């Protein structure tokens, strides 16, 4: 059957018609090959709009449909159902997104109309070659692979496993927990982060339906919807997990140290280590980059003192293949590195720290035992907290991070709770958008925190007076005071 295409261009009120010359697009479409009909309507997704398409299919024998309107994410299913009700295969439809891709991207009417014509032309050409498709049923593997063992991956794993399905939880670090386990408190309730997370971590480690694969990474995914094959690389720990009981004697006896990744380099750990005391699994890993045996062929102290003979220097990476029907990607985030923003002095001044580093300083099992101190061990007399570092900035990220206002407020509370320091919040706009967030902001105002609205121009150690010597000076504007 020769393709007989109907083209329908939507005004979407003024969303499209306010920028795109809809009538011009319709006339353009009428002249294209295989187009039997081209029409316009205010709202194609409305019942009358769908009715128009159905009537034309029945009365004119249309067998292909193009709808130029909004995103297919919104109404592709709507129009598929409509043409199916009119008697043609629902997959003989093509949508041209002339709202998000044309009228909403420019105020230039000519350019918007020109692009709309191009998209409509492409949609007509594409639908010409469409073939009718029929739904198929395939068996689905009920197992789930979750990539990432932070709070999102942990919660997803527990809910799926509790529903009776097998879960493979893959985490690239030696323990699950993600960034949340590095935090001291959560906002706005100031609950203990570890108190929330560690019971969930323990449940994951003990759950009969969860196979935990830490210190592992996904190498390859193949297959199709409902039936995937995944290759997982289990990196060598150089510790036999089946023998180790987590006693920690190997860590105690190891004489070699390296910067702790968990504490972001603020403390040191041994060459054989577990990242933190509540690690799941509580199985240490040997770091080849800092272990003297791997570097010089000497030592093996951990092996000598391990009564269970769990140390295995010959252990190799292992590829594990699994079959799953679902994959959840919960890989989390990487903190912004402020080093390139030289004006703030991070990396030059020891007492300029990132938010995550401050979390570790505040934590009772952190590098300072929870004491908020300067690098020389003294207690600070004043602390400035800079908002929007790297965000809402044309040079880095234009968007708002949505979290820095609230965790900055949390830091103010922790500082006030643990020290007598004056606290200054240097912010652009205070965006406290969630449940209980505004109340938390008001609470901090009552706790004596000073709020300064304006961007910080520079952090320097250049003292103007004797009183400022040895201190960091924060230079910025106050847009409220002028």
KAVENQUI-V500687 format. One line per field, one symbol per residue. psi: psi as a letter, one per 20 degrees, with the letter a starting at -180 (. if undefined). burial: b if it has 16 or more other C-alpha atoms within 10 Angstrom, else e. Layout:
psi = ???
burial = ???
This chain:
psi = pppopppppqhldjgghihpnghhgghghhjqqjohpprqqgnhirghghhgggghgghikqjqppoocaphhgjghghghghghijqpijlqpponjfhifhjiqiogghggghggggggggghghhjqqpqqqqpqqppiqpppopkahghggggggghhijqppoopphriqrhbhhiiqgrqqjikqpghhgghhggghghiphjpopnrlqqphqprbrpinqppppooqphkpohihpjkhjhgggipiqqrpphhjkjirqrrhpqqhrhkqoqlprqpohiiphghhijrekhhhhiohjlipniiqqqppppqpriqppolibrpqpojghmhhijphgphjoqrghhhghhhphkahjkiporrhjiqpqhqppoprkoirlphiephrpiihhgghggghgghghhirjqqppoorgqonnirpighhgghghhhjjpppooqqphqprjophrhhipjrppoprqoihh.
burial = eebbbbbbbbbbeebbbebbbbbebbeebbeeebbbbbbbbbbbbeeebbbbbbeebeeeebbbbbbbbbebeebbeebbbbbeebebbbbbbbbbbbbebbbeeeeebeebbebbbbbbbebbbebbeeeeeeeeeeeeeebbbbbbbbbbbbbbbbebbeeebbbbbbbbbbbbbbbbbbbbbbbbeeeebbeebbebbeebbebebbbbbbbbbbeeeeeeebbbbbbbbbbbbbbbbeebeeebebbebbeebbebebbeebbbbbbbbbbbebbbbbbbbbbbebbbeeeeeeebebbebbeeebbebeeeeebeeebbbbbeebbeeeeeebeeeeebbbeeeebbbbbbbbbbbbbeebbbebbbbeeeeeebeebbbbbbbbbeeeeeeeeeeeebbbbbbbbbbbbbeebebbbbbbbbebbbeeeebbebbeebeeeebbbbbbbbeebbeeeeeeeeeeebbbeeeeeeee
